[in-house]
Amino acid sequence: MLEFRRPALDQIFQALSDPTRRSMIGYLAMGDRTVSELAAPFDVTLAAASKHIKVLEKAGLIRREVRGRVHTCSLETAPLAAARNWVSFYQPFWTDAL
């Protein structure tokens, strides 16, 4: 069986379990965004958006760079690849069942 670091995967899937955070990942897939730009499409306060961003950062899904007062977020793809690898290990089980 493939060995995966459970805590890292747990954090990744926990971060991706929220629709707002999944949408934020989608926006970052199109390019870097400031925290304000990342929060704009959602009906949340800047403080709430920042909490979502912190969860994504803790899971390693995004990186935040601070330049003065501007916080810019960018997507980190390695954790998404780890999640994909974990899911793809189980793909034959549901493919065979279908």
C-alpha positions, 0 to 999 in steps of 0.5 A, spaced: 500 500 500 502 507 498 504 510 504 501 517 505 503 522 511 496 522 514 496 529 518 498 532 511 492 529 508 488 530 513 489 538 513 489 538 505 482 534 505 479 539 511 481 545 508 478 543 501 472 541 505 469 548 505 466 551 498 469 558 499 476 555 500 475 550 494 473 557 490 479 561 493 483 555 490 480 556 483 481 563 483 488 562 485 489 557 479 488 563 474 493 567 478 496 570 484 491 574 488 491 579 494 487 577 500 482 583 498 481 580 491 481 573 494 475 575 498 471 580 493 467 574 490 464 572 497 459 575 502 464 575 507 468 580 511 476 581 510 477 577 517 473 571 515 476 571 508 483 571 512 481 565 516 479 561 510 486 563 507 490 561 514 487 554 513 489 554 506 496 556 508 496 551 514 495 545 509 500 548 504 495 549 499 497 557 498 503 561 500 502 568 502 507 573 501 507 580 504 510 586 501 508 592 506 501 592 507 499 588 501 498 580 502 499 576 495 497 569 495 499 564 490 497 557 489 502 551 491 500 545 487 504 539 491 499 538 496 494 538 491 498 532 487 498 529 494 491 529 495 490 526 487 495 521 488 491 518 494 485 518 491 487 515 484 490 509 488 483 508 490 480 509 483 480 502 481 476 500 486 470 504 484 472 503 476 471 496 477 464 497 481 461 501 475 
